[in-house]
Amino acid sequence: MARMRTVDAAVLILEKEGATQAFGLPGAAINPFYSAMRAHGGIKHVLARHVEAASHMAEGYTRAVAGNIGVCVGTSGPAGTDMITGLYSASADSIPILCITGQAPVAKLHKEDFQAVDIASIAGPVAKWAVTVLEPAQVPGSFQKAFRLMREGRPGPVLIDLPIDVQLAEIEFDIETYEPLQVHRPAATRAQAEKVLAMLNAAERPLLVAGGGVVNADAAGLLVEFAELTGVPVVPTLMGWGTIPDDHPLHAGMVGLQTSHRYGNATMLESDFVVGIGNRWANRHTGGVETYTKDRTFVHVDIEPTQIGRVFAPDFGITSDAGAALRVFIEVARELAGAGMLRDRSDWAGQVRARKQLGQRKTHFDNVPIKPQRVYEEMNRAFGPDVRYVSTIGLSQIQASQLLHVYRPRHWINAGQAGPLGWTLPAALGVATAVPDATVVALSGDYDFQFLIEELAVGAQFGIPYIHVLVNNSYLGLIRQAQRAFSMDYYVQLDFDNINSPEVGGYGVDHVKVAEGLGCKAIRVFEPEHIGQALEDAKKLMVEHRVPVVVECILERVTNVSMGLEIDNIVEFEELALSAADAPTATVAIEPEPEPVGGGR
């Protein structure tokens, strides 16, 4: 066997496990690991400007392509604590990333050494596993275990902390005979599938709810096949958006308190049987559980046993990988169809499509300052079905999920449960690194954009082109809207008169100058008729210069976005579309004289 430093073994294991892209910052306590990356050459690296950003880049990289595992690397102490938000975001959304930190020598861990912190204890609650490796001979096994844990069951992140003397120690290690540990994925049984299909056949108005587990299992094709075979409409969750194309006849719309469609909520309220596959029943999807579950029977399929019953008790639960469950569901459904025993759902599916035609929100506004709906309309027009959107939180993300269109899995990449401000920009860089030939379009409000704005320089330095649509109302818009319940508008304004940039008209930060100062290109738009051209120009600039391109749209200061506290009580602040001219990029033809949304029983 070969004798080598533990960090050489670690890097070789990363390559053997297929994790070949790292994002991070070198430093004294992690420099041995960096020397191993340099020596072996199989790990590409992007230098972030902030370690939190590096962790989000690793997230974006993982989320973009099935099988990817992004790696985040940092030195000791504050580098590890900076990674915590990324670990939380990845853990909340079942995303595997590997965080590697340097550490003080083993003998100094209890002596309050410089930048020595018990990062394993800090990271433990937001990771599948967090460990400080104290014995050099345990380094290979720790990395091997990390990859199994990240992939097995509900996916998630791992942190490995390496004291510098452990990194430098030599061990015997044979990479030629190294093999990844076998990953176990639970699978639904034939008997379970037969019961689900019997329950489905007995229902009058069934729905499928497709969550992020369908994406993680790379099972969107199976989901669509099962929906088409049974004729059952599909509600994708925010994390499952793209598992069925938005323009598919069985796409029923999204459900929830914020990131939802009016027709999606109406259809959920009309349903009597729901099969959730790889979803969490997140509170912003369900709202009040009593309203969501009333008069409905539920099946819940999830890879993690303790997810079943966490929010509410389903009528039938199955612990299974989403893809494995769908395969056996399809098998049973085909047999029923062949025997003429599969129920016809065309009438119910037709009701769902009619509801969709009548419940489109208006997007075409000519107002100046720009209304945000018009921005999303122009984005639909400018970017085709292959675009990959990246966003995180705020009114921008909420309204985008109501108005944009997504056609493929992993083409809406969103920090779902954690929703940290600043996530969008570095995550977009991670996505664009993973799919360098794709059109990646990030979407941020001004505050999200400002949180980690320095990472634009990373895109410029490493030639990572993408388009960042910045909708600027110079407000913490979501918080301002929430503060209406308290009759206040308190510390949520971002506007000021910028003495260096009067051209921004009191909107404060000059994002164009900042973006250009960081080596990128930027365009500012004040009028709705110029948005489309700006997006076309951005595409050209991105290709020509191979850097991030910011398109800033100056919005009206206040827009209240459709949302509520229950799925049967969403407040609509704007009128619905009455004709195709009101929503020209809608995925369905809009009836000229809509009837009230509802009915179906």
MILOVEX-307665 format. One record per residue (C-alpha): residue in three letters; x, z, y. Coordinates in Angstrom, 2 decimals, always signed. Example, Ala and Ser with C-alpha at 12.3 -4.5 7.8 and 13.67 -1.06 7.14 Angstrom:
- r  X  Z  Y
- ALA  +12.30  +7.80  -4.50
- SER  +13.67  +7.14  -1.06
REM end
This chain:
- r  X  Z  Y
- MET  +0.00  +0.00  +0.00
- ALA  +1.02  -0.50  +3.60
- ARG  +2.01  +2.37  +5.83
- MET  +0.56  +2.13  +9.34
- ARG  -0.76  +4.13  +12.26
- THR  -4.36  +5.26  +11.96
- VAL  -5.31  +3.10  +14.95
- ASP  -3.97  +0.02  +13.18
- ALA  -6.16  +0.87  +10.20
- ALA  -9.13  +1.42  +12.54
- VAL  -8.73  -1.96  +14.23
- LEU  -8.36  -3.76  +10.91
- ILE  -11.54  -2.06  +9.69
- LEU  -13.40  -3.19  +12.82
- GLU  -12.39  -6.78  +12.06
- LYS  -13.37  -6.46  +8.38
- GLU  -16.77  -5.01  +9.37
- GLY  -17.36  -7.93  +11.75
- ALA  -17.19  -5.97  +15.02
- THR  -14.82  -8.18  +16.98
- GLN  -15.87  -7.61  +20.62
- ALA  -15.04  -4.51  +22.65
- PHE  -15.90  -3.44  +26.18
- GLY  -14.08  -0.59  +27.82
- LEU  -11.31  +0.93  +29.90
- PRO  -7.84  +1.90  +28.66
- GLY  -6.30  +5.26  +29.53
- ALA  -3.62  +7.66  +28.43
- ALA  -5.53  +9.21  +25.53
- ILE  -6.75  +5.89  +24.10
- ASN  -3.70  +3.74  +24.76
- PRO  -2.57  +3.88  +21.10
- PHE  -5.86  +2.29  +20.08
- TYR  -5.37  -0.40  +22.74
- SER  -1.86  -1.04  +21.44
- ALA  -3.35  -1.68  +18.00
- MET  -5.94  -4.09  +19.43
- ARG  -3.13  -5.94  +21.20
- ALA  -0.95  -6.04  +18.08
- HIS  -3.60  -7.41  +15.72
- GLY  -5.42  -9.72  +18.13
- GLY  -8.74  -9.89  +16.30
- ILE  -10.73  -7.82  +18.80
- LYS  -11.67  -9.50  +22.06
- HIS  -11.96  -7.17  +25.03
- VAL  -13.74  -7.13  +28.39
- LEU  -12.51  -4.66  +31.01
- ALA  -15.47  -2.90  +32.62
- ARG  -15.38  -1.20  +36.02
- HIS  -17.29  +1.87  +34.78
- VAL  -17.48  +3.32  +31.27
- GLU  -21.26  +3.70  +31.39
- ALA  -21.39  -0.02  +32.15
- ALA  -19.11  -0.71  +29.18
- SER  -21.56  +1.09  +26.89
- HIS  -24.43  -1.02  +28.25
- MET  -22.36  -4.18  +27.77
- ALA  -21.91  -3.16  +24.14
- GLU  -25.70  -2.69  +23.91
- GLY  -26.40  -6.11  +25.34
- TYR  -23.90  -7.66  +22.96
- THR  -25.56  -6.02  +19.94
- ARG  -29.10  -6.86  +21.04
- ALA  -28.35  -10.53  +21.64
- VAL  -27.54  -11.66  +18.08
- ALA  -28.64  -10.36  +14.68
- GLY  -25.77  -8.58  +12.95
- ASN  -23.73  -7.94  +16.09
- ILE  -22.29  -4.48  +16.70
- GLY  -20.84  -3.98  +20.15
- VAL  -17.91  -1.62  +20.62
- CYS  -17.29  +0.55  +23.68
- VAL  -13.85  +2.10  +24.18
- GLY  -12.69  +4.71  +26.68
- THR  -10.15  +7.42  +27.25
- SER  -10.85  +11.12  +26.92
- GLY  -13.13  +13.48  +28.83
- PRO  -15.11  +11.69  +31.54
- ALA  -14.96  +8.37  +29.70
- GLY  -16.88  +9.95  +26.85
- THR  -19.38  +11.66  +29.11
- ASP  -19.90  +8.37  +30.96
- MET  -20.91  +6.81  +27.62
- ILE  -23.74  +9.28  +27.06
- THR  -26.37  +7.21  +28.89
- GLY  -25.44  +4.18  +26.79
- LEU  -25.63  +6.23  +23.61
- TYR  -29.04  +7.55  +24.65
- SER  -30.34  +4.08  +25.48
- ALA  -29.06  +2.67  +22.19
- SER  -30.39  +5.58  +20.16
- ALA  -33.82  +5.42  +21.78
- ASP  -34.18  +1.71  +21.00
- SER  -32.55  +1.77  +17.53
- ILE  -29.50  -0.25  +18.60
- PRO  -26.17  +0.14  +16.77
- ILE  -23.12  +0.42  +19.02
- LEU  -19.81  +2.09  +18.23
- CYS  -18.27  +4.25  +20.96
- ILE  -14.60  +5.14  +20.51
- THR  -12.95  +7.77  +22.72
- GLY  -9.46  +9.14  +23.03
- GLN  -8.93  +12.88  +23.00
- ALA  -6.31  +15.54  +23.69
- PRO  -4.03  +16.49  +20.80
- VAL  -5.64  +18.56  +18.05
- ALA  -3.59  +21.63  +18.92
- LYS  -4.81  +21.49  +22.54
- LEU  -8.55  +21.12  +21.92
- HIS  -9.20  +24.85  +22.43
- LYS  -6.81  +25.23  +25.39
- GLU  -8.87  +23.50  +28.11
- ASP  -6.33  +20.67  +28.23
- PHE  -6.61  +17.93  +30.84
- GLN  -9.72  +15.81  +30.17
- ALA  -10.33  +17.57  +26.87
- VAL  -14.04  +18.07  +26.22
- ASP  -16.07  +18.59  +23.05
- ILE  -17.54  +15.11  +23.28
- ALA  -18.84  +15.19  +19.71
- SER  -21.11  +18.12  +20.55
- ILE  -22.23  +16.51  +23.80
- ALA  -22.98  +13.16  +22.14
- GLY  -24.56  +14.58  +19.00
- PRO  -28.19  +14.62  +20.22
- VAL  -28.06  +10.96  +21.30
- ALA  -26.11  +9.48  +18.38
- LYS  -26.70  +9.03  +14.66
- TRP  -23.31  +10.64  +14.18
- ALA  -20.64  +11.94  +16.56
- VAL  -17.34  +13.22  +15.23
- THR  -13.89  +14.26  +16.39
- VAL  -11.53  +13.23  +13.58
- LEU  -8.97  +16.01  +13.08
- GLU  -7.12  +14.67  +10.03
- PRO  -5.34  +11.30  +10.20
- ALA  -6.20  +10.45  +6.58
- GLN  -9.90  +10.71  +7.46
- VAL  -9.81  +7.93  +10.06
- PRO  -10.52  +5.01  +7.66
- GLY  -13.34  +6.90  +5.98
- SER  -14.83  +7.89  +9.33
- PHE  -14.99  +4.26  +10.48
- GLN  -16.37  +3.15  +7.11
- LYS  -19.09  +5.83  +7.32
- ALA  -19.84  +4.91  +10.92
- PHE  -20.68  +1.31  +10.04
- ARG  -22.91  +2.35  +7.16
- LEU  -24.78  +4.81  +9.36
- MET  -25.20  +2.32  +12.19
- ARG  -26.76  -0.23  +9.83
- GLU  -28.73  +1.96  +7.45
- GLY  -32.29  +3.18  +7.99
- ARG  -33.25  +3.26  +11.64
- PRO  -30.22  +1.65  +13.31
- GLY  -28.41  +3.57  +16.00
- PRO  -25.11  +4.37  +17.72
- VAL  -22.11  +6.36  +16.55
- LEU  -19.28  +7.98  +18.51
- ILE  -15.83  +8.48  +17.00
- ASP  -13.43  +10.68  +18.98
- LEU  -9.74  +10.32  +18.17
- PRO  -7.15  +12.89  +19.32
- ILE  -4.03  +11.10  +20.49
- ASP  -1.79  +12.67  +17.82
- VAL  -4.28  +11.57  +15.15
- GLN  -4.12  +8.03  +16.54
- LEU  -0.34  +7.97  +16.35
- ALA  -0.04  +9.50  +12.88
- GLU  +0.91  +7.18  +10.01
- ILE  -1.11  +6.87  +6.81
- GLU  -1.16  +4.72  +3.69
- PHE  -3.94  +2.14  +3.96
- ASP  -4.76  -1.11  +2.14
- ILE  -7.03  -3.35  +4.21
- GLU  -7.01  -6.04  +1.52
- THR  -9.13  -3.94  -0.82
- TYR  -11.33  -2.42  +1.89
- GLU  -15.04  -3.13  +1.55
- PRO  -17.96  -2.04  +3.76
- LEU  -20.18  +0.58  +2.19
- GLN  -23.43  -0.61  +0.67
- VAL  -26.39  -0.24  +3.02
- HIS  -29.70  +0.91  +1.56
- ARG  -32.93  -0.37  +3.11
- PRO  -36.24  +0.96  +1.80
- ALA  -38.76  -1.69  +0.75
- ALA  -42.54  -1.64  +0.47
- THR  -43.85  -1.79  -3.09
- ARG  -46.29  -4.24  -4.58
- ALA  -48.91  -1.48  -4.86
- GLN  -48.51  -0.60  -1.19
- ALA  -48.88  -4.23  -0.17
- GLU  -52.02  -4.62  -2.29
- LYS  -53.54  -1.60  -0.56
- VAL  -52.72  -2.93  +2.91
- LEU  -54.22  -6.33  +2.10
- ALA  -57.34  -4.67  +0.69
- MET  -57.73  -2.66  +3.88
- LEU  -57.09  -5.81  +5.93
- ASN  -59.70  -7.76  +3.97
- ALA  -62.27  -5.02  +4.57
- ALA  -61.76  -5.03  +8.35
- GLU  -63.82  -7.04  +10.80
- ARG  -61.41  -7.30  +13.72
- PRO  -57.82  -6.68  +12.55
- LEU  -54.61  -6.82  +14.58
- LEU  -50.90  -6.76  +13.81
- VAL  -48.64  -4.78  +16.17
- ALA  -45.05  -6.03  +15.99
- GLY  -42.32  -3.70  +17.24
- GLY  -38.58  -3.81  +17.72
- GLY  -38.07  -3.13  +14.03
- VAL  -39.21  -6.69  +13.35
- VAL  -36.44  -7.89  +15.67
- ASN  -33.85  -5.57  +14.10
- ALA  -34.80  -6.85  +10.65
- ASP  -34.50  -10.46  +11.86
- ALA  -38.02  -10.90  +10.47
- ALA  -39.90  -12.68  +13.26
- GLY  -40.35  -15.78  +11.10
- LEU  -41.92  -13.65  +8.38
- LEU  -44.22  -11.99  +10.90
- VAL  -45.51  -15.35  +12.15
- GLU  -45.89  -16.60  +8.58
- PHE  -47.97  -13.55  +7.64
- ALA  -50.10  -13.86  +10.78
- GLU  -50.76  -17.55  +10.16
- LEU  -51.50  -16.97  +6.48
- THR  -54.06  -14.25  +7.20
- GLY  -55.25  -15.57  +10.58
- VAL  -54.74  -12.13  +12.15
- PRO  -53.79  -11.99  +15.87
- VAL  -50.53  -10.30  +16.87
- VAL  -49.80  -7.77  +19.63
- PRO  -46.04  -7.58  +20.27
- THR  -44.75  -4.38  +21.81
- LEU  -42.29  -4.59  +24.70
- MET  -39.40  -4.21  +22.23
- GLY  -41.04  -6.73  +19.90
- TRP  -41.73  -9.32  +22.59
- GLY  -40.70  -12.75  +21.31
- THR  -41.43  -12.04  +17.66
- ILE  -44.34  -14.45  +18.09
- PRO  -44.19  -17.12  +20.82
- ASP  -46.30  -16.38  +23.90
- ASP  -48.08  -19.72  +23.50
- HIS  -48.91  -19.23  +19.81
- PRO  -52.69  -19.33  +19.15
- LEU  -52.47  -15.91  +17.44
- HIS  -50.56  -14.21  +20.29
- ALA  -53.09  -11.60  +21.48
- GLY  -51.15  -10.27  +24.47
- MET  -49.29  -7.03  +25.00
- VAL  -51.00  -3.65  +25.10
- GLY  -50.19  -0.61  +27.18
- LEU  -50.33  +1.26  +30.44
- GLN  -47.83  -0.91  +32.35
- THR  -46.11  -3.69  +30.42
- SER  -49.37  -5.16  +29.18
- HIS  -51.92  -7.90  +29.64
- ARG  -55.48  -7.30  +30.65
- TYR  -56.66  -9.37  +27.69
- GLY  -54.28  -7.56  +25.33
- ASN  -55.78  -4.18  +26.16
- ALA  -59.29  -5.60  +25.88
- THR  -58.53  -7.01  +22.43
- MET  -57.03  -3.73  +21.23
- LEU  -60.17  -1.91  +22.34
- GLU  -62.29  -4.42  +20.38
- SER  -60.24  -4.12  +17.17
- ASP  -61.15  -1.97  +14.19
- PHE  -57.97  -2.16  +12.06
- VAL  -54.31  -2.20  +13.14
- VAL  -51.14  -2.71  +11.10
- GLY  -48.09  -1.53  +13.04
- ILE  -44.80  -2.95  +11.76
- GLY  -41.51  -1.55  +13.02
- ASN  -43.03  +0.06  +16.11
- ARG  -42.95  +3.63  +17.48
- TRP  -46.43  +3.94  +19.05
- ALA  -44.58  +4.65  +22.29
- ASN  -46.66  +6.45  +24.90
- ARG  -46.52  +3.58  +27.41
- HIS  -47.94  +1.34  +24.71
- THR  -50.68  +3.66  +23.49
- GLY  -51.57  +5.74  +26.53
- GLY  -53.90  +8.52  +25.45
- VAL  -53.85  +8.63  +21.65
- GLU  -57.57  +9.45  +21.43
- THR  -58.50  +6.31  +23.37
- TYR  -56.02  +4.17  +21.45
- THR  -57.07  +5.30  +17.99
- LYS  -60.83  +5.77  +18.45
- ASP  -62.88  +3.87  +15.85
- ARG  -59.76  +2.22  +14.43
- THR  -57.99  +2.46  +11.08
- PHE  -54.18  +2.34  +11.17
- VAL  -51.39  +1.35  +8.83
- HIS  -47.84  +2.15  +9.97
- VAL  -44.76  +0.53  +8.46
- ASP  -41.39  +1.92  +9.57
- ILE  -37.91  +2.08  +8.11
- GLU  -37.55  +5.74  +9.13
- PRO  -39.84  +8.10  +7.18
- THR  -40.10  +10.68  +9.96
- GLN  -41.39  +8.07  +12.42
- ILE  -44.60  +7.87  +10.42
- GLY  -46.97  +10.47  +11.84
- ARG  -44.69  +11.34  +14.78
- VAL  -47.22  +10.26  +17.44
- PHE  -50.41  +10.22  +15.38
- ALA  -51.24  +10.27  +11.69
- PRO  -51.95  +6.77  +10.36
- ASP  -54.50  +6.23  +7.64
- PHE  -51.74  +4.77  +5.47
- GLY  -47.98  +4.92  +5.99
- ILE  -45.21  +2.90  +4.35
- THR  -41.48  +3.58  +4.63
- SER  -39.92  +0.13  +4.58
- ASP  -37.67  -2.29  +6.34
- ALA  -39.94  -4.61  +8.33
- GLY  -38.67  -7.75  +6.64
- ALA  -39.02  -6.30  +3.15
- ALA  -42.59  -5.21  +3.90
- LEU  -43.57  -8.57  +5.32
- ARG  -42.16  -10.42  +2.31
- VAL  -44.32  -8.48  -0.14
- PHE  -47.33  -8.65  +2.21
- ILE  -46.95  -12.45  +2.23
- GLU  -46.65  -12.56  -1.55
- VAL  -49.93  -10.69  -2.03
- ALA  -51.69  -12.61  +0.74
- ARG  -50.71  -15.95  -0.83
- GLU  -52.17  -14.88  -4.14
- LEU  -55.42  -13.80  -2.47
- ALA  -55.56  -17.06  -0.54
- GLY  -54.98  -19.04  -3.72
- ALA  -57.86  -17.23  -5.39
- GLY  -60.11  -17.85  -2.38
- MET  -60.28  -14.10  -1.69
- LEU  -58.57  -13.98  +1.70
- ARG  -61.08  -13.45  +4.48
- ASP  -61.54  -16.10  +7.16
- ARG  -60.49  -14.77  +10.59
- SER  -61.14  -17.87  +12.70
- ASP  -64.08  -16.35  +14.56
- TRP  -62.17  -13.20  +15.52
- ALA  -59.07  -15.19  +16.47
- GLY  -61.26  -17.45  +18.60
- GLN  -62.65  -14.43  +20.43
- VAL  -59.10  -13.25  +21.11
- ARG  -58.10  -16.66  +22.51
- ALA  -61.21  -16.78  +24.72
- ARG  -60.39  -13.35  +26.09
- LYS  -56.88  -14.58  +26.84
- GLN  -58.25  -17.56  +28.79
- LEU  -60.39  -15.30  +30.92
- GLY  -57.91  -12.53  +31.64
- GLN  -54.93  -14.19  +33.32
- ARG  -53.50  -12.51  +36.42
- LYS  -52.96  -14.62  +39.51
- THR  -49.38  -15.68  +40.27
- HIS  -49.66  -18.36  +42.94
- PHE  -49.37  -16.77  +46.36
- ASP  -47.95  -18.45  +49.47
- ASN  -47.47  -15.23  +51.44
- VAL  -44.38  -14.52  +53.55
- PRO  -42.75  -12.09  +52.85
- ILE  -42.89  -13.23  +49.23
- LYS  -45.29  -11.61  +46.79
- PRO  -43.40  -10.84  +43.55
- GLN  -45.95  -12.66  +41.38
- ARG  -44.75  -15.94  +42.85
- VAL  -41.17  -15.19  +41.80
- TYR  -42.18  -14.87  +38.14
- GLU  -44.25  -18.04  +38.36
- GLU  -41.20  -19.92  +39.62
- MET  -39.02  -18.36  +36.92
- ASN  -41.47  -19.61  +34.27
- ARG  -41.21  -23.06  +35.78
- ALA  -37.42  -23.09  +36.17
- PHE  -36.38  -21.64  +32.81
- GLY  -37.62  -23.13  +29.57
- PRO  -38.36  -21.47  +26.23
- ASP  -34.67  -21.01  +25.43
- VAL  -33.98  -18.61  +28.33
- ARG  -32.85  -15.09  +27.49
- TYR  -34.19  -12.49  +29.89
- VAL  -32.54  -9.10  +30.48
- SER  -34.21  -6.24  +32.37
- THR  -34.64  -2.48  +32.28
- ILE  -37.15  -0.57  +34.44
- GLY  -39.19  -0.53  +37.63
- LEU  -42.02  -2.57  +39.13
- SER  -39.86  -5.68  +38.69
- GLN  -39.65  -5.21  +34.93
- ILE  -43.26  -4.08  +34.55
- GLN  -44.71  -7.05  +36.41
- ALA  -42.27  -9.45  +34.76
- SER  -43.56  -8.38  +31.35
- GLN  -47.08  -9.10  +32.58
- LEU  -46.26  -12.56  +33.96
- LEU  -43.14  -14.06  +32.34
- HIS  -43.19  -15.93  +29.02
- VAL  -40.99  -15.28  +25.99
- TYR  -40.91  -17.53  +22.94
- ARG  -38.22  -16.20  +20.60
- PRO  -36.90  -12.87  +19.32
- ARG  -33.91  -11.45  +21.22
- HIS  -34.91  -13.51  +24.25
- TRP  -36.37  -10.47  +26.03
- ILE  -33.67  -7.79  +26.05
- ASN  -34.85  -4.56  +27.60
- ALA  -33.90  -0.88  +27.64
- GLY  -37.26  +0.27  +26.39
- GLN  -37.44  +4.03  +25.97
- ALA  -34.57  +5.26  +28.14
- GLY  -34.85  +2.71  +30.95
- PRO  -31.71  +3.73  +32.87
- LEU  -31.28  +2.27  +36.34
- GLY  -28.18  +0.10  +36.50
- TRP  -28.54  -1.02  +32.88
- THR  -29.53  -4.63  +33.59
- LEU  -26.33  -6.01  +35.09
- PRO  -23.83  -4.80  +32.46
- ALA  -26.28  -5.47  +29.62
- ALA  -26.62  -9.06  +30.87
- LEU  -22.83  -9.40  +30.80
- GLY  -22.89  -8.19  +27.18
- VAL  -25.62  -10.67  +26.28
- ALA  -23.81  -13.54  +28.00
- THR  -20.61  -12.60  +26.16
- ALA  -22.45  -12.74  +22.85
- VAL  -24.16  -16.08  +23.55
- PRO  -21.84  -17.85  +26.01
- ASP  -23.68  -21.17  +25.84
- ALA  -27.15  -19.69  +26.49
- THR  -29.01  -19.44  +29.77
- VAL  -29.07  -15.70  +30.46
- VAL  -31.27  -14.52  +33.33
- ALA  -31.27  -10.90  +34.44
- LEU  -34.05  -9.41  +36.53
- SER  -33.60  -6.37  +38.78
- GLY  -35.16  -4.58  +41.67
- ASP  -32.77  -3.70  +44.46
- TYR  -32.14  -0.12  +43.31
- ASP  -31.39  -1.04  +39.70
- PHE  -29.07  -3.75  +40.99
- GLN  -27.15  -1.34  +43.24
- PHE  -26.48  +1.27  +40.54
- LEU  -23.69  -0.64  +38.77
- ILE  -23.25  -3.55  +41.19
- GLU  -19.45  -3.38  +40.87
- GLU  -19.76  -4.92  +37.38
- LEU  -20.35  -8.31  +39.03
- ALA  -16.57  -8.38  +39.39
- VAL  -16.29  -8.21  +35.59
- GLY  -18.33  -11.42  +35.31
- ALA  -16.11  -13.08  +37.90
- GLN  -12.85  -11.90  +36.33
- PHE  -13.71  -12.84  +32.76
- GLY  -15.78  -15.95  +33.49
- ILE  -19.12  -14.63  +32.20
- PRO  -21.79  -16.75  +33.90
- TYR  -25.43  -15.75  +34.12
- ILE  -28.20  -15.77  +36.76
- HIS  -29.38  -12.50  +38.28
- VAL  -32.78  -12.67  +39.96
- LEU  -32.95  -9.82  +42.46
- VAL  -36.41  -8.99  +43.81
- ASN  -35.75  -6.96  +46.92
- ASN  -38.46  -4.91  +48.61
- SER  -35.97  -2.28  +49.79
- TYR  -38.02  +0.40  +48.07
- LEU  -38.08  +2.51  +44.93
- GLY  -41.29  +0.67  +44.18
- LEU  -42.34  +2.31  +40.92
- ILE  -41.73  +5.81  +42.28
- ARG  -43.52  +4.95  +45.52
- GLN  -46.54  +3.78  +43.54
- ALA  -46.46  +6.97  +41.45
- GLN  -46.26  +9.07  +44.63
- ARG  -49.65  +7.76  +45.71
- ALA  -51.12  +10.42  +43.44
- PHE  -49.46  +13.04  +45.67
- SER  -50.41  +11.32  +48.94
- MET  -46.80  +10.84  +49.92
- ASP  -44.11  +8.24  +50.44
- TYR  -41.09  +10.49  +50.23
- TYR  -37.42  +9.53  +49.95
- VAL  -38.17  +6.23  +48.27
- GLN  -37.28  +3.92  +51.16
- LEU  -34.04  +1.96  +50.99
- ASP  -34.41  +0.01  +54.24
- PHE  -32.15  +0.41  +57.24
- ASP  -30.81  -1.83  +59.99
- ASN  -27.52  -3.12  +58.66
- ILE  -25.23  -3.37  +61.70
- ASN  -23.10  -5.96  +59.89
- SER  -25.95  -8.11  +58.59
- PRO  -28.88  -8.45  +60.99
- GLU  -29.93  -11.51  +58.98
- VAL  -31.32  -9.27  +56.21
- GLY  -34.04  -8.17  +58.63
- GLY  -33.87  -4.43  +58.16
- TYR  -33.76  -4.57  +54.35
- GLY  -30.51  -2.60  +54.27
- VAL  -27.78  -3.63  +51.84
- ASP  -26.55  -7.20  +52.19
- HIS  -26.46  -8.09  +48.52
- VAL  -25.23  -11.62  +49.23
- LYS  -22.09  -10.37  +50.98
- VAL  -21.47  -7.76  +48.30
- ALA  -21.87  -10.31  +45.49
- GLU  -19.56  -12.76  +47.24
- GLY  -17.06  -9.98  +47.89
- LEU  -17.00  -9.28  +44.16
- GLY  -16.19  -12.90  +43.37
- CYS  -19.66  -14.23  +42.58
- LYS  -22.11  -16.67  +44.15
- ALA  -25.37  -15.63  +45.81
- ILE  -28.45  -17.21  +47.40
- ARG  -31.06  -15.46  +49.54
- VAL  -34.66  -16.67  +49.73
- PHE  -37.26  -15.63  +52.30
- GLU  -40.07  -18.13  +51.62
- PRO  -41.91  -18.84  +48.34
- GLU  -41.55  -22.60  +48.51
- HIS  -37.76  -22.22  +48.39
- ILE  -37.59  -20.08  +45.23
- GLY  -37.68  -23.00  +42.80
- GLN  -34.86  -24.85  +44.52
- ALA  -32.79  -21.68  +44.70
- LEU  -33.12  -21.23  +40.94
- GLU  -32.11  -24.85  +40.34
- ASP  -29.12  -24.41  +42.66
- ALA  -28.18  -21.23  +40.81
- LYS  -28.05  -23.11  +37.51
- LYS  -25.62  -25.62  +39.02
- LEU  -23.44  -22.93  +40.62
- MET  -23.29  -21.02  +37.35
- VAL  -22.07  -24.08  +35.46
- GLU  -19.65  -25.15  +38.18
- HIS  -17.99  -21.80  +38.86
- ARG  -18.54  -19.88  +35.58
- VAL  -19.44  -16.67  +37.41
- PRO  -22.63  -14.62  +37.85
- VAL  -25.00  -16.11  +40.43
- VAL  -27.41  -13.82  +42.30
- VAL  -30.72  -15.18  +43.60
- GLU  -32.18  -12.62  +46.00
- CYS  -35.87  -12.93  +46.88
- ILE  -36.97  -10.92  +49.91
- LEU  -40.36  -9.48  +48.96
- GLU  -43.18  -7.83  +50.82
- ARG  -42.36  -4.15  +51.14
- VAL  -45.37  -2.84  +49.20
- THR  -46.95  -4.34  +46.11
- ASN  -49.01  -2.20  +43.76
- VAL  -48.69  -3.44  +40.18
- SER  -51.45  -3.24  +37.56
- MET  -51.19  -0.01  +35.56
- GLY  -53.12  +3.11  +34.60
- LEU  -53.17  +6.21  +32.42
- GLU  -55.39  +4.84  +29.64
- ILE  -55.61  +1.36  +28.14
- ASP  -59.31  +1.27  +29.01
- ASN  -58.67  +2.19  +32.65
- ILE  -55.96  -0.07  +34.06
- VAL  -56.19  -0.46  +37.84
- GLU  -55.96  -4.08  +38.94
- PHE  -54.80  -4.45  +42.54
- GLU  -55.07  -8.25  +42.70
- GLU  -57.79  -10.67  +41.68
- LEU  -57.64  -12.49  +38.37
- ALA  -56.80  -16.19  +38.21
- LEU  -59.94  -18.26  +38.71
- SER  -58.37  -21.66  +38.02
- ALA  -55.19  -23.29  +36.80
- ALA  -54.00  -23.45  +40.43
- ASP  -54.00  -19.65  +40.56
- ALA  -51.69  -19.33  +37.55
- PRO  -50.10  -22.75  +37.04
- THR  -47.53  -21.55  +34.49
- ALA  -49.96  -19.63  +32.24
- THR  -49.59  -20.39  +28.53
- VAL  -53.32  -21.08  +28.09
- ALA  -55.77  -23.28  +29.96
- ILE  -57.77  -21.15  +32.40
- GLU  -61.54  -21.56  +32.45
- PRO  -62.93  -22.43  +35.90
- GLU  -65.69  -19.80  +35.84
- PRO  -64.55  -16.72  +33.91
- GLU  -66.97  -14.24  +32.43
- PRO  -66.20  -10.48  +32.42
- VAL  -63.39  -9.54  +30.04
- GLY  -64.62  -7.81  +26.87
- GLY  -67.18  -8.44  +24.19
- GLY  -66.28  -9.69  +20.77
- ARG  -68.41  -7.38  +18.71
REM end
